[in-house]
């Protein structure tokens, strides 16, 4: 193929990726601030603001994860001119994760010769419309950034294997360092990536026997020459990036040490049964088919099916007459299928499961699915079969996109029937926040009115986010001796404690999370002030 023809095809691929990125943006951007903040999102918002106001970050090896999410949000809030925590909005925060979720699409350009152009287009479209990939890119949590940086590591590593340019090895190391500075579970991806490479290098790759085989053989799999140079460069770059972030850019020497010591906590968390422990099949069941209560059934079975197709094609005997491009695609396909399969096995085997952790292996399965679909088009000799394969894929992506619009829409975005909703606050949080702000606004002290939030084990998140405009809020494990004018309490308190909160006070109840209810206890005089003001304005008290 001439270089001019190759440039034209590459240019067309760039246009396609941009169009698909626009589709992904159309699914991710609308009404970013509407869904109630998850407790984890609220925690990260508070830590972000601490970084913004203090200028430094202290890593906690027991909770919360790495600092990249916070540092990469700083430019957004500064460009937006946010001057106080109260001015910070959900949209400011979630724009960051949306950007990295969309960034996975143009990043596929780096593996166009590994997946094939058709495979890149398929992977890009699946990334754009996948319900899970879309839903969690609208969450202000680390997972989408972790997937992006891990893929940067893999894609840059592939570019090094093709070009032998040491800059790509450095980029792969930087991606690994950013992944480590994002979330500790990056080590699962690193281990699976290394294991897949070792399988191909020592046992899984076939040697070519046809003419010119030695010149076309994949050196990065079989030869240690390039690896002896690339690995030290990648390691130094990755370590430098990780240390920079964990040390708060060389102002906190303990941070990098804690980023290593934290794995004692994570090993204990992965092996002990507890609140977040679920059977091994949980992730696969969620992706394959979920139907809870009245409402739609959900499935990303199309992605799992394409992954299985990629698995089937990955280990077929190589065609001895295949050109170098076809051999490269087969090598990359085998690698990504092995990597995806190992990720699925490891994440399924770990008892500790939260649904956003699926994103790492789901994205790998999407890449393997793109490889598989590229093989389907190659194997389909007749144009009618190719057209049928494309038509089925278009129908599958339409089904995925339809689910995505439902799952991110007002009806299901925080509904427990949504398979990706997990321990999520319900709409009562928003109504309770409006009530508390109205109580404060009707009081002479305004937003400095004392409000006590009482909940054992600090189970009150995301209230610190929603009450960020109120300066008189205090948080307690049990009701203090002197009750505040307004008390918000978890109804898991003892009967005696609840009777104290309801005696002679105005009480209302709000749904907080599924099976969790909060009561709001207000001094009678404070409530009467509020009711009088609301009556004058024509509103109704709760």
Secondary structure by P-SEA (a helix, b strand, c coil): ccaaaaaaaaaaaaaaaaaaaaaaaaacccccccccccaaaaaaaaaaaaaaaacccccccccccccaaaaaaaaaaaaacccccccccccccaaaaaaaaaacccccccccccccaaaaaaaaaaaaccaaaaaaaacccaaaaaaaaaaaaaaaaaaaaacccaaaaaaaaaaaaaaaaccccaaaaaaaaaaaaaaaacccbbbbcccccccccccccccaaaaaaaaaaaaaaaaaaaaaaaaccccccaaaaaaaaaaaaaaaaaccccccccccaaaaaaaaccccccbbbbbaaaaaaaaaaaaaaccccccccccaaaaaaaaaaaaaaaaaaaaaaaaaaccccccccaaaaaaaaaaaaaaaaaaaaaacccaaaaaaaaaaaaaaaaaaaaaaaaaaccccccccccccccccccaaaaaaaaaaaaaaaacccccccbbbbbbccccccccccccccccccccccccccccccbbbbcccccaaaaaaaaccbbbbbbbccccbbbbbbbcaaaaaaaaaaaaaaccccc
